[in-house]
Amino acid sequence: MTAAIRRNRARTKGTEQAVHESVVLKQVEEWLTLRHIWHMRCNNAAGKAQSGQFMRSFTCNGHAVNGVSDIYAVKNGTSIWIECKRPVGGKVSEAQRNFLDAMNRNGAVGIVVNSIESLEEQLREAGVL
């Protein structure tokens, strides 16, 4: 475990409400890096849909794909899609749930995590660790 993960855990211990999604995301990326698991951050673009509603979407081949997970990783040939949420109050949108369900139906591992512990637990359950 790196110093940054230890600092974040110490700083947020007992104050899970204050932990932002960005902290969880950084911890997950660091954990993957330390274990030499290839990964990339899937940044989403913000914009307005035709309905006027504000949306975030990932663009692939010029087409917007809603709900793409925060991180894409590959370990031993298994595709892993990781959606990071804060420990308290983090909600998965319908588009994110639909994306993860589609990934799981098609042989990938799609998970929602709110800590390193939940990441490790779900990857073990999926047979990736």
N, CA, C and O atoms as a MOPAC input file, in Angstrom:
PM7 MOZYME 1SCF
protein

 N      0.84700 1    -1.17700 1     0.00000 1
 C      0.00000 1     0.00000 1     0.00000 1
 C      0.88900 1     1.23400 1     0.00000 1
 O      1.85500 1     1.31600 1     0.75800 1
 N      0.56100 1     2.17200 1    -0.83700 1
 C      1.39800 1     3.35900 1    -0.94000 1
 C      1.04500 1     4.38200 1     0.12600 1
 O      0.02000 1     4.29000 1     0.80000 1
 N      1.93200 1     5.36200 1     0.25300 1
 C      1.71200 1     6.42600 1     1.22700 1
 C      0.43400 1     7.19400 1     0.92200 1
 O     -0.28300 1     7.58500 1     1.84300 1
 N      0.13600 1     7.41800 1    -0.36400 1
 C     -1.07300 1     8.17600 1    -0.72700 1
 C     -2.33400 1     7.43800 1    -0.28300 1
 O     -3.26400 1     8.05600 1     0.23500 1
 N     -2.37000 1     6.11800 1    -0.48200 1
 C     -3.53100 1     5.34400 1    -0.04100 1
 C     -3.63600 1     5.38500 1     1.47600 1
 O     -4.72800 1     5.56100 1     2.01700 1
 N     -2.49200 1     5.22200 1     2.17800 1
 C     -2.51700 1     5.27700 1     3.64800 1
 C     -2.99800 1     6.63600 1     4.14100 1
 O     -3.80700 1     6.71500 1     5.06600 1
 N     -2.49800 1     7.71300 1     3.51800 1
 C     -2.91100 1     9.07000 1     3.91100 1
 C     -4.39900 1     9.26600 1     3.70500 1
 O     -5.08900 1     9.79900 1     4.57300 1
 N     -4.89600 1     8.83200 1     2.54800 1
 C     -6.32600 1     8.98700 1     2.26700 1
 C     -7.17100 1     8.18400 1     3.22800 1
 O     -8.21800 1     8.65400 1     3.67300 1
 N     -6.73500 1     6.98000 1     3.55600 1
 C     -7.48800 1     6.16400 1     4.51000 1
 C     -7.47600 1     6.80200 1     5.88700 1
 O     -8.50800 1     6.85300 1     6.55700 1
 N     -6.30500 1     7.29500 1     6.32200 1
 C     -6.19900 1     7.92500 1     7.64100 1
 C     -7.02700 1     9.20100 1     7.69600 1
 O     -7.71100 1     9.46700 1     8.68500 1
 N     -6.96100 1     9.98400 1     6.63200 1
 C     -7.66900 1    11.26100 1     6.60400 1
 C     -9.17700 1    11.06000 1     6.59100 1
 O     -9.91500 1    11.88800 1     7.12500 1
 N     -9.64000 1     9.97600 1     5.99100 1
 C    -11.07700 1     9.77600 1     5.84500 1
 C    -11.65500 1     8.78100 1     6.84000 1
 O    -12.86500 1     8.55300 1     6.85000 1
 N    -10.81800 1     8.18800 1     7.66900 1
 C    -11.30200 1     7.19700 1     8.62000 1
 C    -12.35800 1     7.81800 1     9.52800 1
 O    -12.10900 1     8.83800 1    10.17000 1
 N    -13.52800 1     7.20500 1     9.57900 1
 C    -14.59800 1     7.71300 1    10.39900 1
 C    -15.35200 1     8.87400 1     9.76600 1
 O    -16.32200 1     9.36800 1    10.34000 1
 N    -14.91900 1     9.31200 1     8.59700 1
 C    -15.59000 1    10.42100 1     7.91600 1
 C    -15.92200 1    10.02000 1     6.48600 1
 O    -15.68100 1    10.78100 1     5.54900 1
 N    -16.48000 1     8.81200 1     6.32100 1
 C    -16.76200 1     8.29300 1     4.98900 1
 C    -17.62400 1     9.25000 1     4.18100 1
 O    -17.52900 1     9.29100 1     2.95400 1
 N    -18.46800 1    10.02300 1     4.86800 1
 C    -19.32900 1    10.97300 1     4.17700 1
 C    -18.49600 1    11.97400 1     3.37200 1
 O    -18.91200 1    12.41300 1     2.30100 1
 N    -17.32300 1    12.33100 1     3.88900 1
 C    -16.50600 1    13.36800 1     3.26400 1
 C    -15.65900 1    12.85000 1     2.10000 1
 O    -15.08200 1    13.65100 1     1.36600 1
 N    -15.57400 1    11.55000 1     1.91800 1
 C    -14.74200 1    10.99200 1     0.85500 1
 C    -15.39800 1    11.25200 1    -0.49600 1
 O    -16.54700 1    10.87300 1    -0.72400 1
 N    -14.66600 1    11.89400 1    -1.37700 1
 C    -15.17300 1    12.17900 1    -2.71700 1
 C    -14.85400 1    11.02500 1    -3.65200 1
 O    -13.93000 1    10.24800 1    -3.40900 1
 N    -15.62200 1    10.92500 1    -4.71400 1
 C    -15.39900 1     9.88500 1    -5.71100 1
 C    -13.99200 1     9.96200 1    -6.28300 1
 O    -13.38700 1     8.93600 1    -6.59300 1
 N    -13.47000 1    11.17500 1    -6.42400 1
 C    -12.13100 1    11.34700 1    -6.98900 1
 C    -11.06400 1    10.67600 1    -6.12700 1
 O    -10.05700 1    10.20100 1    -6.65200 1
 N    -11.27300 1    10.63300 1    -4.81000 1
 C    -10.32600 1     9.96100 1    -3.90800 1
 C    -10.36300 1     8.45900 1    -4.16100 1
 O     -9.31700 1     7.81700 1    -4.26400 1
 N    -11.55600 1     7.90200 1    -4.26000 1
 C    -11.70700 1     6.46600 1    -4.54000 1
 C    -11.07800 1     6.13700 1    -5.89200 1
 O    -10.36000 1     5.14600 1    -6.02200 1
 N    -11.34700 1     6.96200 1    -6.88600 1
 C    -10.80300 1     6.74100 1    -8.22800 1
 C     -9.27900 1     6.72100 1    -8.20500 1
 O     -8.65600 1     5.84400 1    -8.80500 1
 N     -8.68600 1     7.67600 1    -7.52000 1
 C     -7.21900 1     7.74100 1    -7.43500 1
 C     -6.65300 1     6.51100 1    -6.72100 1
 O     -5.63800 1     5.95800 1    -7.14500 1
 N     -7.30600 1     6.08500 1    -5.64400 1
 C     -6.85300 1     4.89900 1    -4.91800 1
 C     -6.91900 1     3.65100 1    -5.79300 1
 O     -6.00400 1     2.82700 1    -5.78200 1
 N     -8.00400 1     3.51900 1    -6.54900 1
 C     -8.16300 1     2.35500 1    -7.42400 1
 C     -7.08000 1     2.35900 1    -8.50900 1
 O     -6.46600 1     1.32600 1    -8.77300 1
 N     -6.84700 1     3.51000 1    -9.13300 1
 C     -5.80700 1     3.58600 1   -10.16300 1
 C     -4.43500 1     3.24200 1    -9.58400 1
 O     -3.64700 1     2.54300 1   -10.22000 1
 N     -4.15800 1     3.72800 1    -8.39000 1
 C     -2.87700 1     3.44500 1    -7.74800 1
 C     -2.74600 1     1.95600 1    -7.42500 1
 O     -1.68300 1     1.36900 1    -7.62100 1
 N     -3.81600 1     1.35300 1    -6.93400 1
 C     -3.82500 1    -0.07000 1    -6.60300 1
 C     -3.54700 1    -0.89900 1    -7.85700 1
 O     -2.74600 1    -1.83300 1    -7.82000 1
 N     -4.20500 1    -0.56000 1    -8.96200 1
 C     -3.99000 1    -1.28200 1   -10.21600 1
 C     -2.54900 1    -1.13800 1   -10.69800 1
 O     -1.94500 1    -2.10700 1   -11.15600 1
 N     -2.00400 1     0.06600 1   -10.59400 1
 C     -0.62400 1     0.32300 1   -11.01600 1
 C      0.35500 1    -0.50500 1   -10.18500 1
 O      1.27400 1    -1.11800 1   -10.72800 1
 N      0.15400 1    -0.52100 1    -8.87600 1
 C      1.04500 1    -1.27700 1    -7.99000 1
 C      1.02700 1    -2.77800 1    -8.28400 1
 O      2.01500 1    -3.46800 1    -8.03100 1
 N     -0.07100 1    -3.28100 1    -8.80900 1
 C     -0.18600 1    -4.70100 1    -9.13000 1
 C      0.09600 1    -4.98800 1   -10.60000 1
 O     -0.13200 1    -6.09600 1   -11.08300 1
 N      0.59400 1    -3.97200 1   -11.30400 1
 C      0.95800 1    -4.09700 1   -12.72000 1
 C     -0.21500 1    -4.58800 1   -13.56200 1
 O     -0.04000 1    -5.38000 1   -14.48800 1
 N     -1.40300 1    -4.11300 1   -13.23200 1
 C     -2.60100 1    -4.42300 1   -14.01500 1
 C     -2.82000 1    -3.26500 1   -14.98100 1
 O     -3.02000 1    -2.12300 1   -14.56600 1
 N     -2.77800 1    -3.57700 1   -16.28300 1
 C     -2.95500 1    -2.52300 1   -17.28000 1
 C     -4.33600 1    -1.90100 1   -17.11600 1
 O     -5.33200 1    -2.60100 1   -16.92900 1
 N     -4.37600 1    -0.58400 1   -17.18900 1
 C     -5.66000 1     0.11200 1   -17.07100 1
 C     -5.57900 1     1.49000 1   -17.71500 1
 O     -4.49800 1     2.02100 1   -17.96900 1
 N     -6.74800 1     2.04300 1   -17.96700 1
 C     -6.81900 1     3.40800 1   -18.47100 1
 C     -8.06000 1     4.07900 1   -17.90400 1
 O     -9.07600 1     3.43600 1   -17.63700 1
 N     -7.95000 1     5.36300 1   -17.73300 1
 C     -9.06600 1     6.17500 1   -17.25400 1
 C     -9.94400 1     6.50000 1   -18.45300 1
 O     -9.44600 1     6.94900 1   -19.48500 1
 N    -11.22400 1     6.28100 1   -18.32400 1
 C    -12.16900 1     6.59700 1   -19.39900 1
 C    -12.83300 1     7.92600 1   -19.06900 1
 O    -13.85900 1     7.97100 1   -18.39000 1
 N    -12.24100 1     8.99300 1   -19.55200 1
 C    -12.80600 1    10.31900 1   -19.29300 1
 C    -14.04900 1    10.51700 1   -20.14400 1
 O    -14.08300 1    10.18100 1   -21.32800 1
 N    -15.05200 1    11.06500 1   -19.51300 1
 C    -16.30200 1    11.33900 1   -20.20000 1
 C    -16.39800 1    12.80700 1   -20.54900 1
 O    -15.92100 1    13.66200 1   -19.80400 1
 N    -17.00900 1    13.09800 1   -21.66900 1
 C    -17.21800 1    14.48800 1   -22.08400 1
 C    -18.59200 1    14.94200 1   -21.61200 1
 O    -19.53900 1    14.15600 1   -21.58200 1
 N    -18.69200 1    16.19200 1   -21.24900 1
 C    -19.96700 1    16.74400 1   -20.80400 1
 C    -20.60200 1    17.53800 1   -21.93100 1
 O    -19.91200 1    18.16900 1   -22.73300 1
 N    -21.91300 1    17.49800 1   -21.97900 1
 C    -22.62600 1    18.26900 1   -22.99300 1
 C    -24.11800 1    18.15800 1   -22.79000 1
 O    -24.58600 1    17.50300 1   -21.85900 1
 N    -24.85100 1    18.79800 1   -23.66100 1
 C    -26.31100 1    18.75400 1   -23.57100 1
 C    -26.85700 1    17.80100 1   -24.61300 1
 O    -26.42500 1    17.79400 1   -25.76500 1
 N    -27.81200 1    17.00200 1   -24.18700 1
 C    -28.50000 1    16.11100 1   -25.11600 1
 C    -29.52100 1    16.93400 1   -25.89800 1
 O    -29.76600 1    18.09500 1   -25.57000 1
 N    -30.11100 1    16.34100 1   -26.92100 1
 C    -31.11900 1    17.05000 1   -27.70700 1
 C    -32.28100 1    17.50900 1   -26.84000 1
 O    -32.93200 1    18.50900 1   -27.14300 1
 N    -32.54000 1    16.78200 1   -25.76800 1
 C    -33.63400 1    17.13400 1   -24.86000 1
 C    -33.30200 1    18.36600 1   -24.01900 1
 O    -34.17300 1    18.92600 1   -23.35400 1
 N    -32.02400 1    18.78500 1   -24.05400 1
 C    -31.59400 1    19.91500 1   -23.23500 1
 C    -31.02400 1    19.48900 1   -21.89700 1
 O    -30.50600 1    20.31400 1   -21.14300 1
 N    -31.12100 1    18.19100 1   -21.59900 1
 C    -30.60300 1    17.65900 1   -20.34300 1
 C    -29.07900 1    17.57500 1   -20.40300 1
 O    -28.51300 1    17.16300 1   -21.41600 1
 N    -28.41700 1    17.97100 1   -19.30500 1
 C    -26.96100 1    17.87600 1   -19.19900 1
 C    -26.59300 1    16.40700 1   -19.04700 1
 O    -27.17000 1    15.71000 1   -18.21300 1
 N    -25.63300 1    15.92500 1   -19.84600 1
 C    -25.21900 1    14.52200 1   -19.79500 1
 C    -23.71200 1    14.41000 1   -19.94100 1
 O    -23.06200 1    15.28900 1   -20.50600 1
 N    -23.16900 1    13.32200 1   -19.42700 1
 C    -21.76800 1    12.98600 1   -19.62400 1
 C    -21.74000 1    11.71000 1   -20.44600 1
 O    -22.48200 1    10.77100 1   -20.15800 1
 N    -20.90100 1    11.66800 1   -21.45500 1
 C    -20.83000 1    10.46400 1   -22.26800 1
 C    -19.41700 1    10.25300 1   -22.79600 1
 O    -18.62800 1    11.19300 1   -22.89700 1
 N    -19.12400 1     9.04000 1   -23.12000 1
 C    -17.84700 1     8.61800 1   -23.69200 1
 C    -18.05400 1     8.55100 1   -25.19800 1
 O    -19.08100 1     8.05000 1   -25.65500 1
 N    -17.11200 1     9.03800 1   -25.96500 1
 C    -17.25000 1     9.01900 1   -27.41800 1
 C    -16.36000 1     7.93000 1   -28.00300 1
 O    -15.16800 1     7.85400 1   -27.70400 1
 N    -16.95100 1     7.10500 1   -28.82700 1
 C    -16.23000 1     6.01800 1   -29.48600 1
 C    -16.63600 1     6.01400 1   -30.95300 1
 O    -17.81900 1     5.88300 1   -31.26800 1
 N    -15.67600 1     6.15700 1   -31.84400 1
 C    -15.94600 1     6.20400 1   -33.28900 1
 C    -16.98400 1     7.27100 1   -33.63500 1
 O    -17.81000 1     7.08700 1   -34.52900 1
 N    -16.92500 1     8.37600 1   -32.91800 1
 C    -17.83200 1     9.48000 1   -33.20500 1
 C    -19.22000 1     9.34600 1   -32.61500 1
 O    -20.06300 1    10.22100 1   -32.81500 1
 N    -19.47400 1     8.26000 1   -31.88800 1
 C    -20.78500 1     8.04700 1   -31.28300 1
 C    -20.67400 1     8.11900 1   -29.76200 1
 O    -19.75200 1     7.55500 1   -29.17300 1
 N    -21.60900 1     8.81000 1   -29.13900 1
 C    -21.61600 1     8.91800 1   -27.68100 1
 C    -22.14100 1     7.62700 1   -27.06700 1
 O    -23.15100 1     7.08000 1   -27.51200 1
 N    -21.45000 1     7.14900 1   -26.04800 1
 C    -21.86800 1     5.96100 1   -25.31100 1
 C    -22.07000 1     6.40500 1   -23.86700 1
 O    -21.10600 1     6.75900 1   -23.18800 1
 N    -23.29600 1     6.39000 1   -23.39700 1
 C    -23.59000 1     6.82800 1   -22.03400 1
 C    -23.30900 1     5.72300 1   -21.02800 1
 O    -23.50900 1     4.54300 1   -21.31200 1
 N    -22.84200 1     6.12000 1   -19.85000 1
 C    -22.67200 1     5.18500 1   -18.74800 1
 C    -21.36600 1     4.42300 1   -18.70600 1
 O    -21.21100 1     3.52800 1   -17.87500 1
 N    -20.40900 1     4.75000 1   -19.58300 1
 C    -19.12300 1     4.03900 1   -19.59200 1
 C    -18.44800 1     4.21500 1   -18.23500 1
 O    -18.45000 1     5.30700 1   -17.66700 1
 N    -17.87600 1     3.14100 1   -17.72800 1
 C    -17.24500 1     3.14100 1   -16.40900 1
 C    -16.02300 1     4.04900 1   -16.36100 1
 O    -15.47300 1     4.43500 1   -17.39200 1
 N    -15.61100 1     4.38100 1   -15.13900 1
 C    -14.48500 1     5.28300 1   -14.90800 1
 C    -13.15400 1     4.70500 1   -15.37500 1
 O    -12.29900 1     5.42600 1   -15.88900 1
 N    -12.98800 1     3.39300 1   -15.19000 1
 C    -11.70400 1     2.75200 1   -15.47700 1
 C    -11.93000 1     1.46500 1   -16.26400 1
 O    -12.82700 1     0.67700 1   -15.96400 1
 N    -11.09400 1     1.27900 1   -17.27200 1
 C    -11.06800 1     0.01900 1   -18.01900 1
 C     -9.72800 1    -0.63300 1   -17.72000 1
 O     -8.68500 1     0.01200 1   -17.82700 1
 N     -9.74900 1    -1.90900 1   -17.34700 1
 C     -8.51400 1    -2.63800 1   -17.04300 1
 C     -8.56800 1    -4.01300 1   -17.71600 1
 O     -9.63600 1    -4.51100 1   -18.07000 1
 N     -7.39000 1    -4.60300 1   -17.88100 1
 C     -7.29300 1    -5.95400 1   -18.43300 1
 C     -6.30000 1    -6.73500 1   -17.58600 1
 O     -5.17900 1    -6.28300 1   -17.35000 1
 N     -6.71900 1    -7.90700 1   -17.13200 1
 C     -5.82300 1    -8.78600 1   -16.36900 1
 C     -5.98300 1   -10.20500 1   -16.89900 1
 O     -7.07800 1   -10.76600 1   -16.89400 1
 N     -4.87500 1   -10.77100 1   -17.35300 1
 C     -4.86900 1   -12.14300 1   -17.88000 1
 C     -5.97300 1   -12.38300 1   -18.90400 1
 O     -6.62000 1   -13.43100 1   -18.89600 1
 N     -6.18300 1   -11.41400 1   -19.78100 1
 C     -7.16300 1   -11.56100 1   -20.84400 1
 C     -8.59300 1   -11.22700 1   -20.45900 1
 O     -9.48900 1   -11.29500 1   -21.30000 1
 N     -8.82200 1   -10.87000 1   -19.21500 1
 C    -10.16600 1   -10.51000 1   -18.77100 1
 C    -10.33700 1    -9.00300 1   -18.77900 1
 O     -9.54600 1    -8.27400 1   -18.18100 1
 N    -11.38300 1    -8.54000 1   -19.46500 1
 C    -11.71700 1    -7.11700 1   -19.46500 1
 C    -12.46300 1    -6.77900 1   -18.18100 1
 O    -13.38200 1    -7.48800 1   -17.77300 1
 N    -12.04800 1    -5.68500 1   -17.55700 1
 C    -12.63900 1    -5.26700 1   -16.27800 1
 C    -13.07100 1    -3.80800 1   -16.40800 1
 O    -12.26400 1    -2.94500 1   -16.75500 1
 N    -14.32800 1    -3.53800 1   -16.13100 1
 C    -14.86300 1    -2.17800 1   -16.14300 1
 C    -15.18500 1    -1.81100 1   -14.70400 1
 O    -15.94900 1    -2.51200 1   -14.04000 1
 N    -14.60400 1    -0.71100 1   -14.21400 1
 C    -14.73600 1    -0.32300 1   -12.80900 1
 C    -15.39300 1     1.04600 1   -12.70200 1
 O    -14.87400 1     2.04000 1   -13.20900 1
 N    -16.53300 1     1.08100 1   -12.03900 1
 C    -17.22700 1     2.33500 1   -11.76100 1
 C    -16.94200 1     2.68600 1   -10.30300 1
 O    -17.27300 1     1.91300 1    -9.40500 1
 N    -16.33200 1     3.84100 1   -10.06300 1
 C    -15.98100 1     4.27200 1    -8.71200 1
 C    -17.05300 1     5.20500 1    -8.16100 1
 O    -17.53300 1     6.10200 1    -8.85300 1
 N    -17.41400 1     4.97800 1    -6.91000 1
 C    -18.39300 1     5.81700 1    -6.22700 1
 C    -17.88500 1     6.12800 1    -4.83000 1
 O    -17.09700 1     5.37200 1    -4.26200 1
 N    -18.34000 1     7.24400 1    -4.28200 1
 C    -17.94500 1     7.57400 1    -2.90900 1
 C    -18.64300 1     6.60200 1    -1.95800 1
 O    -19.71200 1     6.08500 1    -2.28300 1
 N    -18.04600 1     6.34700 1    -0.77800 1
 C    -18.58500 1     5.33900 1     0.14100 1
 C    -20.00900 1     5.62100 1     0.62800 1
 O    -20.80300 1     4.69300 1     0.78300 1
 N    -20.33200 1     6.87100 1     0.86600 1
 C    -21.67100 1     7.20300 1     1.35300 1
 C    -22.33700 1     8.13000 1     0.34600 1
 O    -21.81000 1     9.19600 1     0.02600 1
 N    -23.47700 1     7.72400 1    -0.14100 1
 C    -24.23300 1     8.57100 1    -1.04800 1
 C    -23.89400 1     8.43000 1    -2.51400 1
 O    -24.52100 1     9.07600 1    -3.35400 1
 N    -22.90500 1     7.59200 1    -2.84600 1
 C    -22.55200 1     7.39200 1    -4.24600 1
 C    -23.62900 1     6.57200 1    -4.94100 1
 O    -23.94500 1     5.46400 1    -4.50800 1
 N    -24.18400 1     7.10300 1    -6.00200 1
 C    -25.28300 1     6.42200 1    -6.70000 1
 C    -24.88700 1     6.08700 1    -8.12600 1
 O    -24.22700 1     6.87100 1    -8.80900 1
 N    -25.29900 1     4.91500 1    -8.55800 1
 C    -25.05200 1     4.46600 1    -9.92000 1
 C    -26.24300 1     4.90600 1   -10.76900 1
 O    -27.39300 1     4.63000 1   -10.42600 1
 N    -25.96300 1     5.58900 1   -11.87400 1
 C    -27.05000 1     6.03200 1   -12.74800 1
 C    -27.59700 1     4.84300 1   -13.53200 1
 O    -26.97100 1     3.78500 1   -13.59900 1
 N    -28.75800 1     5.03300 1   -14.11600 1
 C    -29.36000 1     3.98100 1   -14.92600 1
 C    -28.46200 1     3.63900 1   -16.11200 1
 O    -28.30300 1     2.46800 1   -16.45700 1
 N    -27.87100 1     4.66800 1   -16.73900 1
 C    -26.97400 1     4.43200 1   -17.87300 1
 C    -25.74200 1     3.63900 1   -17.43700 1
 O    -25.29700 1     2.74800 1   -18.16100 1
 N    -25.18500 1     3.95100 1   -16.26200 1
 C    -24.02300 1     3.21700 1   -15.75100 1
 C    -24.39200 1     1.76800 1   -15.45100 1
 O    -23.63100 1     0.85800 1   -15.78100 1
 N    -25.55200 1     1.54100 1   -14.83000 1
 C    -26.00800 1     0.18000 1   -14.51600 1
 C    -26.20700 1    -0.60200 1   -15.81300 1
 O    -25.79700 1    -1.75900 1   -15.90900 1
 N    -26.83200 1     0.02300 1   -16.80700 1
 C    -27.05500 1    -0.65200 1   -18.09400 1
 C    -25.73500 1    -1.03200 1   -18.75600 1
 O    -25.60500 1    -2.12400 1   -19.31000 1
 N    -24.75100 1    -0.12600 1   -18.69900 1
 C    -23.44500 1    -0.40700 1   -19.28500 1
 C    -22.78700 1    -1.59600 1   -18.57800 1
 O    -22.30700 1    -2.51900 1   -19.23500 1
 N    -22.76300 1    -1.57600 1   -17.24600 1
 C    -22.13600 1    -2.66700 1   -16.49000 1
 C    -22.85800 1    -3.99000 1   -16.73400 1
 O    -22.21400 1    -5.02900 1   -16.87800 1
 N    -24.18100 1    -3.95900 1   -16.78000 1
 C    -24.94400 1    -5.18100 1   -17.06300 1
 C    -24.58200 1    -5.73800 1   -18.43700 1
 O    -24.41900 1    -6.94800 1   -18.59800 1
 N    -24.45600 1    -4.85500 1   -19.42600 1
 C    -24.08500 1    -5.30400 1   -20.78100 1
 C    -22.69200 1    -5.92000 1   -20.78900 1
 O    -22.46700 1    -6.93300 1   -21.45200 1
 N    -21.75600 1    -5.31900 1   -20.05900 1
 C    -20.39400 1    -5.86900 1   -19.99900 1
 C    -20.40700 1    -7.24700 1   -19.35700 1
 O    -19.77100 1    -8.17200 1   -19.86100 1
 N    -21.12600 1    -7.39300 1   -18.24900 1
 C    -21.18800 1    -8.68400 1   -17.55500 1
 C    -21.87300 1    -9.74500 1   -18.41300 1
 O    -21.45900 1   -10.90500 1   -18.40400 1
 N    -22.90200 1    -9.36900 1   -19.14700 1
 C    -23.58900 1   -10.33100 1   -20.03300 1
 C    -22.68400 1   -10.80700 1   -21.15700 1
 O    -22.88000 1   -11.89700 1   -21.69400 1
 N    -21.70000 1   -10.00300 1   -21.51300 1
 C    -20.84000 1   -10.31900 1   -22.65800 1
 C    -19.45400 1   -10.81100 1   -22.26700 1
 O    -18.52400 1   -10.74500 1   -23.07100 1
 N    -19.30500 1   -11.30400 1   -21.03500 1
 C    -18.06700 1   -11.96100 1   -20.63900 1
 C    -17.02500 1   -11.10400 1   -19.95800 1
 O    -15.98500 1   -11.61600 1   -19.54300 1
 N    -17.27600 1    -9.81200 1   -19.83200 1
 C    -16.34500 1    -8.94400 1   -19.09900 1
 C    -16.76300 1    -8.92700 1   -17.62800 1
 O    -17.77800 1    -9.51100 1   -17.25000 1
 N    -15.97000 1    -8.25500 1   -16.81800 1
 C    -16.29600 1    -8.05900 1   -15.40800 1
 C    -16.62200 1    -6.58000 1   -15.24100 1
 O    -15.77400 1    -5.72100 1   -15.48300 1
 N    -17.83900 1    -6.28700 1   -14.83000 1
 C    -18.26000 1    -4.91200 1   -14.58500 1
 C    -18.64500 1    -4.75900 1   -13.12800 1
 O    -19.54900 1    -5.44200 1   -12.64600 1
 N    -17.95700 1    -3.85600 1   -12.41500 1
 C    -18.18700 1    -3.72900 1   -10.97200 1
 C    -18.29300 1    -2.25900 1   -10.55800 1
 O    -17.79200 1    -1.36200 1   -11.23500 1
 N    -18.95800 1    -2.04800 1    -9.43000 1
 C    -19.03600 1    -0.73700 1    -8.79200 1
 C    -18.29800 1    -0.86400 1    -7.47000 1
 O    -18.59100 1    -1.75600 1    -6.67400 1
 N    -17.33200 1     0.03700 1    -7.23000 1
 C    -16.54000 1    -0.03100 1    -6.00300 1
 C    -16.57300 1     1.31200 1    -5.27900 1
 O    -16.73800 1     2.37000 1    -5.88800 1
 N    -16.41000 1     1.23100 1    -3.95300 1
 C    -16.34100 1     2.46200 1    -3.15600 1
 C    -15.13600 1     2.46500 1    -2.22400 1
 O    -15.00300 1     3.33700 1    -1.36500 1
 N    -14.26200 1     1.48000 1    -2.40200 1
 C    -13.04000 1     1.38200 1    -1.59500 1
 C    -12.13100 1     0.32800 1    -2.22000 1
 O    -12.54200 1    -0.43700 1    -3.09200 1
 N    -10.89800 1     0.31100 1    -1.75300 1
 C     -9.96600 1    -0.73000 1    -2.20200 1
 C    -10.47000 1    -2.10200 1    -1.74300 1
 O    -10.34700 1    -3.08900 1    -2.46800 1
 N    -11.03000 1    -2.15400 1    -0.54800 1
 C    -11.54800 1    -3.42400 1    -0.03300 1
 C    -12.65600 1    -3.97600 1    -0.92500 1
 O    -12.68200 1    -5.16900 1    -1.22500 1
 N    -13.58200 1    -3.09200 1    -1.35100 1
 C    -14.66600 1    -3.57400 1    -2.21200 1
 C    -14.13000 1    -3.98600 1    -3.58600 1
 O    -14.65000 1    -4.91800 1    -4.20000 1
 N    -13.10300 1    -3.30100 1    -4.06500 1
 C    -12.46100 1    -3.67600 1    -5.33000 1
 C    -11.87100 1    -5.07800 1    -5.23300 1
 O    -12.14500 1    -5.93700 1    -6.07000 1
 N    -11.05500 1    -5.29900 1    -4.19900 1
 C    -10.42100 1    -6.60700 1    -4.02600 1
 C    -11.45000 1    -7.71600 1    -3.86700 1
 O    -11.31500 1    -8.78200 1    -4.46800 1
 N    -12.47300 1    -7.47300 1    -3.06600 1
 C    -13.50800 1    -8.47400 1    -2.81300 1
 C    -14.21800 1    -8.86500 1    -4.11600 1
 O    -14.39600 1   -10.05000 1    -4.40100 1
 N    -14.61500 1    -7.87500 1    -4.89200 1
 C    -15.34800 1    -8.16800 1    -6.12300 1
 C    -14.46300 1    -8.81100 1    -7.18900 1
 O    -14.93300 1    -9.66100 1    -7.94600 1
 N    -13.20800 1    -8.42600 1    -7.26000 1
 C    -12.31800 1    -9.07500 1    -8.22400 1
 C    -12.05000 1   -10.52300 1    -7.82900 1
 O    -11.92700 1   -11.39000 1    -8.69300 1
 N    -11.96000 1   -10.78600 1    -6.52500 1
 C    -11.82200 1   -12.18700 1    -6.07200 1
 C    -13.07100 1   -12.99000 1    -6.44000 1
 O    -12.97300 1   -14.09800 1    -6.96700 1
 N    -14.25100 1   -12.41800 1    -6.15400 1
 C    -15.50800 1   -13.10100 1    -6.46600 1
 C    -15.62900 1   -13.41200 1    -7.96400 1
 O    -16.19500 1   -14.43300 1    -8.35300 1
 N    -15.08900 1   -12.51800 1    -8.79000 1
 C    -15.15900 1   -12.69700 1   -10.23900 1
 C    -14.06300 1   -13.63700 1   -10.75900 1
 O    -14.03500 1   -13.96700 1   -11.94500 1
 N    -13.15900 1   -14.06600 1    -9.86100 1
 C    -12.09000 1   -14.97800 1   -10.26200 1
 C    -10.92400 1   -14.29300 1   -10.95600 1
 O    -10.11600 1   -14.95200 1   -11.61100 1
 N    -10.83000 1   -12.98700 1   -10.81800 1
 C     -9.75100 1   -12.24300 1   -11.46700 1
 C     -8.51800 1   -12.21900 1   -10.58000 1
 O     -7.40000 1   -12.18000 1   -11.09400 1
 N     -8.68500 1   -12.24000 1    -9.27600 1
 C     -7.53300 1   -12.26300 1    -8.33800 1
 C     -7.35200 1   -13.65500 1    -7.77600 1
 O     -6.44600 1   -13.88400 1    -6.97500 1

